[in-house]
Amino acid sequence: MAFNNSNLSVLAYANNFTLWHYASVDNAAEIAGAGYFNNAADMMRINDLLLINIDTDGTPSTKFYIVTGNSGGSVTIGVYT
């Protein structure tokens, strides 16, 4: 599937930092893939955190991700460790 803006919400915002929540039927590889969050590029900033519920219709899991890049409308994320 693809990014669905209606599944993205703000959990907290302070000092130019946002904690996001996102839920998807997509698997972790799709979500972390290149360009998945590009449609939200105007809202996300580098170092924002995402709490993501993954594969909600299969084998669900939850992971934290961090926005590692956002340039020219291209958003990249990585697993937050």
N, C-alpha and C positions, 0 to 999 in steps of 0.2 A: 504494500500500500504506500501511502505517501503522508507527509506531514499534514496534520489537521489542526488548523489554528484554534478551533473551538475546544480542543483538548489541552490547550496551554493556558495556565493561569499563574498569577503572581501569588506567592505565599508570603513574601516579605520584601520590603524595599526600604533601604536606608543608605545614606551617604554614597549615592551613585552605585549601589550594589543591589542586585535583585536575586532572590531565591525563587526559582520557578518550579512548578509542578507540571508534568506532562504524562499522559496515559495513552498507550497505543497497543494495537493488536500486532504491530510489527515486532520483529525480533531485534536483539541487541546489535547485530551486525548491520541491519538496515538503518537503525536509529543513529548509530555512530558513523555511518557511511558519509562520504563526501556529499555535501549539499542538502542533507536532510532538513536542516533548519533554516535554509536560505530565505524562505518566505517570512521568517521572523527576524531577519537581519536588522531591520530598522528599530527593533525593540531590545535586542540582546547586546551586551557588552562583554568584552574580554574579562574573564574572572567571575562572571555570573555563574551561579551554581544551578543545576537542574536535578530535581528529584524525579526520576522517571519510572513509572510502572510499565514494564515491558511484557509483551506477548500476553496481554490480558485475556485472550480467548484460547490460549493453549497451555503452556507451562509458565505461569506468571512469575515474575521476579521484580525486584526493585533495586535500582542502582543510582548512585550519585555521579553526575558528570559535571565538567567544568567547560566553559566556553574558552577555547584556546586561541581562537582567531575569528576576526570579523572584519573583512576588508572587501570593498567593492561588491557588497551584497552576498558574499560567500562566508558562511558560518562553519567553523570547525569546532568539534567538541572532543573531549577525551574523558576516560574514566577518572574520577576523582579518587585519589588514594591518600 
